[in-house]
Amino acid sequence: MLLLPTAALADQDKTPIPKVGHCPVGYRTSGEYCVPLERTDSGDNDVIIKLKHCPKGYRTSGNYCVKLK
């Protein structure tokens, strides 16, 4: 059995997104990516890069669209 530190397990659960300008609310910079501040179980499509306008059900956060909860 392999035991990993809790922090290593938490990092595996994070879904980074490419950094475009400033990271959206709830994310922090990590190199060329934005990483969630907290673990999210709700899926990978909570934040998308904004092209022109955010789709229905999303709000603008800088260069990103964040899914409404």
HELIX and SHEET records of a PDB file:
HELIX    1   1 THR A    6  ASP A   13  1                                   8    
HELIX    2   2 ASP A   44  ASP A   46  5                                   3    
SHEET    1   A 3 ILE A  17  PRO A  18  0                                        
SHEET    2   A 3 TYR A  33  PRO A  36 -1                                        
SHEET    3   A 3 TYR A  27  SER A  30 -1                                        
SHEET    1   B 3 VAL A  47  ILE A  49  0                                        
SHEET    2   B 3 TYR A  64  LYS A  67 -1                                        
SHEET    3   B 3 TYR A  58  SER A  61 -1                                        
END                                                                             
